[in-house]
Amino acid sequence: MLQIHNNLTRRKETFQPIDPANVRMYVCGMTVYDMCHIGHARVLVVFDVVYRYLCEVFGAEHVTYVRNITDIDDKIIQRASENHEPIDSLTDRYIEEMNRDAGALGVRQPNQEPRATLHMQQIIEMIATLVEKGYAYAADNGDVYYDVSQFDGYGRLSGKHIEDLRAGERIAVDEAKQDPLDFVLWKAAKEGEPAWDSLWGKGRPGWHIECSAMSTHCLGHHFDIHGGGLDLQFPHHENEIAQSEAATGETFVNVWMHNGFVRVDEEKMSKSLGNFFTIRDVLQQYAPEVLRYFILSSHYRSPLNYSDQHLDNAKGALTTLYTALRGHEAVEAAPLSADYVERFRTAMDDDFNTPEAQSVLFELAHEINRQADPGLAQQAAATLKYLGGLLGLLQQSPQAFLQGEGGGDAPDSDVIEALIRQRTEARANKDFAESDRIRDELHDQGVILEDGPGGTTWRRV
């Protein structure tokens, strides 16, 4: 039975979907005004694995994954102004870049990817419902605010108490809201900013209302899982609950999942500290699958400490797994090892314990390497590739991974193959000094030669 840690109840619970034939998950996606960073990479990869495993358990045809795009926001408006370009041009470009990064990391496209600007009708209708029910009010300045005092359950997701929150807040002189905790649902139009017609005049939505409107439109008033980064738990997700349940009169979400922060050399990743890395930065030095493996090497709820050493370790781990698969490429028809599959699923059923699941992959690699029976070795290889696929790993050919581009001044494949032929000829002529020279030359260039009964194979360090 799949157990998931529910941040709403602060404990692991057996996952029981509302409708097993229609499992529904919504994840807060990107605000598209800049390149995605490694914090975004973690959200993308973590919930891609959750999606893959839900499809494994319930069947892909029974799982709906929605990940939104915020394409109207203060930061977007500011960046477009700084760039002297239309907002649509900015957001379209960064959506394309986001999809490029996600594709490189092996992240599957969600079933639906709603954009805020294309759901303005649903947003306005939800705000109107909240005003009608007395949960929101139109202020004198044209803004519309949510009245937090009207919602009894406010704070239960984050564990915060209204009075404690109110004590730490202040209302600026020019703000029209009635309480420091009230938050904006609709912002009155400002000169030069995009705006839409509404019951309260021209304006645009606040950030929080977007996700409530898009998630309930795509998945219904009550669905199974809502995910996102831990930084969104308060106030964003807290506000989503308040808005959605007040508007619909129904429970919003059963299970709330949040992935932990990314740290860089034990410090929180921050532009101000100069330790901020985009996905594209990292992929200049490491293969995308290495970054994906690294992200999954920590439990999704734990902090993830980014460092070159940890990425080097991830590269070494993948090298071990792909080396075991070399020579076993055609394994699709081979049977699977039920024992290893069961142990892998036990790990994943325990709140998506990917580090433990990865350890099962290494046991399989060891099984392949020690197995004298070719049939049993093929079975272990088939199981390794199948289980790796549930994590979005090990789907390249071993040769493609092990002999991938070296970068910099590293020799290309044709040069390496030519030197190996020269070395083979030198060995045939018993010119071992020349053979050793070529081997050492390649080693110095990051290429490891491995001699075996079938000849010499190679891989990059």
Protein Blocks (a to p, Z undefined) as FASTA:
>chain_A
ZZdddfklopacddddfblklccddddddddfbccdfklmmmmmmmmmmmmmmmmmnopk
lcccdddddfbdfklmmmmmmnopafklmmmmmmmmmmmmmmmnopacdfbdcdfklmmm
mmmmmmmmmmmnopaccdfkopacddfklpmkgojlnopafklmmmmpccdfkbcbfbfk
bccfbdcddehiacdddfkopadddfklmmmmmmmmmnojbdfbdcddfklmpmklmmmm
mmmmmmnopafbfbdcddddddeehiacdfklopaccfklmmmmpcfklmmmmmmmpcfk
bccdddfklmmmmmmmmmmmmmmmgoplplmlpccdfklmmmmmmmmmnopiaklmmmmm
mmmmmmmmmmmblklmmmmmmmmmmmmmmnopakacfklmmmmcebhjbccfklmmmmmm
mmmmmmmnopaklmmmmmmmmmmnopacdddfkbccdddZZ
